[in-house]
Amino acid sequence: FFFGYLMSQKCVLSIQSHVIHGYVGNKCATFPLQVLGFDVDPVNTVHFSNHTGYPTFKGERLAGDQLTSLLEALTENRLVGHSHLLTGYIGNPSTLKAVVEVLKTLKQQNP
């Protein structure tokens, strides 16, 4: 049921940053895509207090193995079949390597 739903819809896997204050990454991409008729599954590569352009910011970065684990769970539940992949700020090299694997998986599921 779920996999068929994803394959028949415009569905974006959005792998980008997230901030509490401000509008960057997934925080600003999700709503406009939804307005355009896309279902959006956001994966936050970082969760920061604010944009890094401020004098101070704090938060966490998603590691590559964490992204891999998230994708494994989506795959096991047959929730991978996104029609689009949107990426933004990645945050570290291990996560970038995991994004490449995500792309390969998405291409296998939805060529």
C-alpha positions as CSV (number, residue, x, y, z in Angstrom):
1,F,0.0,0.0,0.0
2,F,2.5,2.6,1.1
3,F,5.1,1.9,-1.6
4,G,2.4,2.1,-4.3
5,Y,1.3,5.4,-2.9
6,L,4.8,6.9,-3.1
7,M,5.3,5.6,-6.6
8,S,2.1,7.2,-7.9
9,Q,2.6,10.6,-6.2
10,K,5.0,13.5,-6.5
11,C,7.1,12.8,-3.4
12,V,10.3,14.6,-2.4
13,L,13.0,13.3,0.0
14,S,14.5,16.5,1.2
15,I,17.9,16.2,2.9
16,Q,18.8,19.6,4.2
17,S,19.5,21.7,7.3
18,H,17.0,22.9,9.9
19,V,17.2,25.9,12.2
20,I,15.0,26.9,15.1
21,H,15.2,30.7,14.3
22,G,15.1,31.7,10.7
23,Y,14.2,30.1,7.4
24,V,16.8,27.9,5.6
25,G,16.9,24.4,4.4
26,N,14.0,22.1,5.1
27,K,12.3,24.8,7.1
28,C,11.8,27.0,4.0
29,A,11.6,24.3,1.4
30,T,8.9,22.1,2.8
31,F,5.8,24.4,2.6
32,P,6.4,25.7,-0.9
33,L,6.8,22.2,-2.2
34,Q,3.6,21.1,-0.5
35,V,1.8,24.1,-2.0
36,L,3.0,22.8,-5.4
37,G,1.4,19.4,-4.7
38,F,4.5,17.5,-3.5
39,D,4.5,15.3,-0.4
40,V,7.7,16.1,1.4
41,D,9.7,13.8,3.7
42,P,12.3,16.1,5.3
43,V,15.6,14.7,6.8
44,N,17.4,17.3,8.8
45,T,21.2,17.1,8.3
46,V,21.7,19.6,11.1
47,H,19.5,21.0,13.8
48,F,20.9,24.4,14.7
49,S,19.7,27.2,16.9
50,N,20.0,29.7,14.0
51,H,21.9,30.2,10.7
52,T,25.7,29.8,11.0
53,G,26.1,33.4,9.8
54,Y,25.3,34.7,13.3
55,P,28.1,35.2,15.8
56,T,27.0,32.1,17.8
57,F,25.1,29.0,16.8
58,K,24.7,25.6,18.6
59,G,23.2,22.3,17.6
60,E,23.7,18.8,16.3
61,R,24.8,17.4,13.0
62,L,23.4,14.2,11.5
63,A,26.2,11.6,11.0
64,G,26.3,9.4,7.9
65,D,25.5,6.2,9.8
66,Q,22.4,7.9,11.2
67,L,21.2,8.8,7.7
68,T,21.8,5.3,6.6
69,S,19.8,3.9,9.6
70,L,16.9,6.2,8.7
71,L,16.9,5.1,5.1
72,E,17.1,1.4,6.2
73,A,13.9,1.9,8.3
74,L,12.1,3.6,5.4
75,T,13.2,0.8,3.1
76,E,12.1,-2.0,5.5
77,N,8.7,-0.3,5.8
78,R,8.4,0.1,2.0
79,L,8.4,3.8,2.2
80,V,11.2,4.5,-0.4
81,G,9.9,5.4,-3.8
82,H,10.4,9.1,-3.9
83,S,10.1,10.8,-7.2
84,H,12.6,13.6,-6.3
85,L,15.6,14.1,-4.1
86,L,16.4,17.6,-2.9
87,T,19.7,18.3,-1.0
88,G,21.1,21.3,0.7
89,Y,23.6,21.8,3.5
90,I,25.1,18.4,4.4
91,G,27.3,19.2,7.4
92,N,30.0,16.5,7.2
93,P,31.7,14.1,4.8
94,S,30.2,10.9,6.2
95,T,26.7,12.3,5.6
96,L,27.6,13.3,2.1
97,K,28.7,9.7,1.4
98,A,25.4,8.4,2.8
99,V,23.5,10.8,0.6
100,V,25.2,9.2,-2.5
101,E,23.9,5.8,-1.2
102,V,20.4,7.3,-0.7
103,L,20.5,8.5,-4.3
104,K,21.5,5.0,-5.5
105,T,18.6,3.5,-3.5
106,L,16.1,6.0,-4.8
107,K,17.2,5.3,-8.4
108,Q,16.8,1.6,-7.9
109,Q,13.3,2.0,-6.4
110,N,12.1,4.6,-9.0
111,P,14.3,4.7,-12.1
